[in-house]
Each structure stands twice: as structure tokens, then as C-alpha cells.
Amino acid sequence: MLADPTRFRIVEALAEGERAVGDIVRAVDIDQSGVSRHLRILGEAGFVAMRPDGARRLYSLRPEPFRELDAWVRTYRTLWEGRLDRFDAALARRRSQRKQEGKS
């Protein structure tokens, strides 16, 4: 869902707070029909909520899907961090060996 660059830019624009479609159009620099289409897709996926305000529609991010994404990423973060820590240790050993070889 967020891999699409336009939808990602819309989400970034909405991270600043609730916005009308016209504000989003200016922020992401695509036409209104494109923004509306992406907002519909984001809304159907549960990422965006719409609130009518007279003739305007105001859009905002829903926090729940982002919490779910964070929880999913968190499960892999420890795996990635462990691998990066081992990689860092291997690099440090390699640098140390090269320094020792250079002194010989």
C-alpha cells in the first residue's frame, strides 16, 4: 500500500495533520483526480479517515494501521540488529587483522 510513491507522499503530507484535498494536491503536486483516487485507496485500506466539514472533506491518518506496521517491523528489528551487530564485530576483527598484518 505505502510502496506507491504518490500514496507515500500523501501519507507524509497527512502526517502534519488533517488536510483538505486541495491542500494535499498542492503538497504532492498531482492533479485532484489522482489525489482523490489515492485517498480512496488509502481509505479502503484503513490508513486514512475522512471527515466532512460543510462542503469540504478533511482527511487524516488513522493510527491503528501504523501501530500494526510498527509491531510487525519490531518483530524483525531484533533479527536485523543482531545481524548488524555480528557484521560490525566481524568488520572490527578484520580491521584488527589488517593492522596486525601491516605491522609485521
C-alpha positions as CSV (number, residue, x, y, z in Angstrom):
1,M,0.0,0.0,0.0
2,L,2.7,2.5,1.0
3,A,5.2,1.3,-1.6
4,D,3.4,3.5,-4.2
5,P,5.4,6.8,-4.1
6,T,2.3,9.0,-4.5
7,R,0.5,7.4,-1.7
8,F,3.6,7.6,0.4
9,R,3.8,11.4,-0.3
10,I,0.1,11.7,0.6
11,V,0.7,9.9,3.9
12,E,3.7,12.2,4.6
13,A,1.5,15.3,3.9
14,L,-1.1,14.0,6.2
15,A,1.4,13.3,9.0
16,E,1.4,17.1,9.5
17,G,-2.3,16.8,10.4
18,E,-5.8,16.9,8.9
19,R,-5.9,18.4,5.5
20,A,-8.4,19.2,2.7
21,V,-8.0,17.7,-0.7
22,G,-6.8,21.0,-2.2
23,D,-4.1,21.2,0.4
24,I,-3.0,17.7,-0.4
25,V,-3.0,18.4,-4.1
26,R,-0.6,21.3,-3.6
27,A,1.6,19.3,-1.2
28,V,2.1,16.3,-3.5
29,D,1.9,18.2,-6.8
30,I,-0.5,15.9,-8.7
31,D,-4.0,16.6,-10.0
32,Q,-7.1,16.4,-7.8
33,S,-8.5,13.3,-9.5
34,G,-5.2,11.5,-8.8
35,V,-5.1,12.6,-5.2
36,S,-8.8,11.6,-4.8
37,R,-8.1,8.1,-6.3
38,H,-5.2,7.6,-3.9
39,L,-7.1,8.8,-0.9
40,R,-9.9,6.4,-1.8
41,I,-7.4,3.5,-1.9
42,L,-5.8,4.6,1.4
43,G,-9.2,4.9,2.9
44,E,-10.3,1.5,1.8
45,A,-7.1,0.1,3.3
46,G,-7.9,1.8,6.6
47,F,-4.9,4.2,6.6
48,V,-6.9,7.4,6.1
49,A,-10.1,8.7,7.6
50,M,-12.4,11.4,6.0
51,R,-14.4,13.9,8.0
52,P,-17.0,16.1,6.2
53,D,-16.8,19.8,7.1
54,G,-19.5,21.5,5.2
55,A,-18.7,21.3,1.5
56,R,-15.1,20.2,2.3
57,R,-13.8,16.8,3.1
58,L,-10.9,16.7,5.6
59,Y,-8.6,13.8,5.6
60,S,-6.4,12.5,8.4
61,L,-4.3,9.4,9.1
62,R,-5.7,6.6,11.3
63,P,-3.2,5.5,13.8
64,E,-4.2,1.8,14.0
65,P,-2.6,0.6,10.8
66,F,0.7,2.4,11.6
67,R,0.7,0.7,15.0
68,E,0.3,-2.7,13.3
69,L,3.1,-1.9,10.9
70,D,5.3,-0.8,13.8
71,A,4.6,-4.1,15.7
72,W,5.4,-6.1,12.5
73,V,8.7,-4.3,12.0
74,R,9.5,-4.6,15.7
75,T,9.5,-8.4,15.3
76,Y,12.2,-8.2,12.7
77,R,14.2,-5.4,14.2
78,T,15.9,-7.6,16.8
79,L,16.8,-10.0,14.0
80,W,18.3,-7.2,11.9
81,E,20.1,-5.6,14.9
82,G,21.6,-8.9,15.9
83,R,22.9,-9.5,12.3
84,L,24.2,-6.0,12.1
85,D,26.0,-6.4,15.5
86,R,27.6,-9.6,14.3
87,F,28.6,-7.9,11.0
88,D,30.1,-4.9,12.9
89,A,32.1,-7.3,15.1
90,A,33.4,-9.2,12.0
91,L,34.5,-5.9,10.4
92,A,36.3,-4.9,13.6
93,R,38.1,-8.3,13.7
94,R,39.0,-7.8,10.0
95,R,40.4,-4.3,10.6
96,S,42.4,-5.5,13.6
97,Q,43.9,-8.4,11.5
98,R,44.8,-6.0,8.7
99,K,46.5,-3.6,11.2
100,Q,48.4,-6.6,12.7
101,E,49.5,-7.8,9.2
102,G,50.6,-4.2,8.3
103,K,52.9,-4.1,11.4
104,S,54.6,-7.4,10.5
